[in-house]
Amino acid sequence: MSLFGRSTVREERATVTDAHVGLAGQLARLPQRQVLSDDVYETVKGLIMDSVVEPGTRLNIDALTRELGISQTPIRESLARLESDGLVIKEPLRGYRVSSRLTREEFDDLFEYRLHIEPWAAGRAAERAGADDLARLKAEMLSYTDVPDRPSYESYRAMAAHDQRFHDLVLELAGNETARLSFQRTHCHLHLFRLYYGGGIATKALREHKAVVTAVRKGNPEEAAAAMRSHIEASRARLRPMFDKTDPS
């Protein structure tokens, strides 16, 4: 049986693909005491983000359990988290498969949504944030200053996490929990980084974050909204050419 889902007899006898080797090999190299749900989650997530495991690939729980010599519990927990992230899809009676990357329409819809909600949130944050809130926003801005040096998930993982935390905090300071939860459910930064990460993105994004923080700390809602809008539009402009290369439709 294939590591990545139930196969026909012919498929079971076929040569193991690079994706199979990538997942089994990387997980098997983890010391057994560390092979817990977090390790499985991060490793499989990295392989999906780096396209080692391609969209549509099936992830077989039984095969993973045998390969790693661990119980199904950490594997099921990690796959449930990946499903919540939108990176895998659970299908009745068929198990899990890797989700597709953003389509052109989804990409455009996502940025249209962000341009509606995030400039508004930055403006509200400028109006509402107190001293402690502003200190938290500045601390988050300063928490990440490195520039990823390789187009791999291992390299840009910390940047992606910071990006998500920063935008989530702006939504939190806006004071509308419904809007914040709606934004969180998009997992937008994860899916955009999955689509493309390249040199210079982090440096420009961090500079734009600073402009947003400066405006919010000044208590100027119009300037804060404009800074966030400029950041979202710049992000779309940076990613769209690369997106067009992956989806010529």
Sequence and secondary structure as in RCSB ss.txt:
>XXXX:A:sequence
MSLFGRSTVREERATVTDAHVGLAGQLARLPQRQVLSDDVYETVKGLIMDSVVEPGTRLNIDALTRELGISQTPI
RESLARLESDGLVIKEPLRGYRVSSRLTREEFDDLFEYRLHIEPWAAGRAAERAGADDLARLKAEMLSYTDVPDR
PSYESYRAMAAHDQRFHDLVLELAGNETARLSFQRTHCHLHLFRLYYGGGIATKALREHKAVVTAVRKGNPEEAA
AAMRSHIEASRARLRPMFDKTDPS
>XXXX:A:secstr
 BTTB   HHHHTS   HHHHHHHHHHHTS GGG SHHHHHHHHHHHHHTTSS TT EE HHHHHHHHTS HHHH
HHHHHHHHHHTSEEEETTTEEEE     HHHHHHHHHHHHHHHHHHHHHHHHH  HHHHHHHHHHHHT      S
SSHHHHHHHHHHHHHHHHHHHHHHT HHHHHHHHHHTHHHHHHHH   TTHHHHHHHHHHHHHHHHHHT HHHHH
HHHHHHHHHHHHHHHHHHHHH   
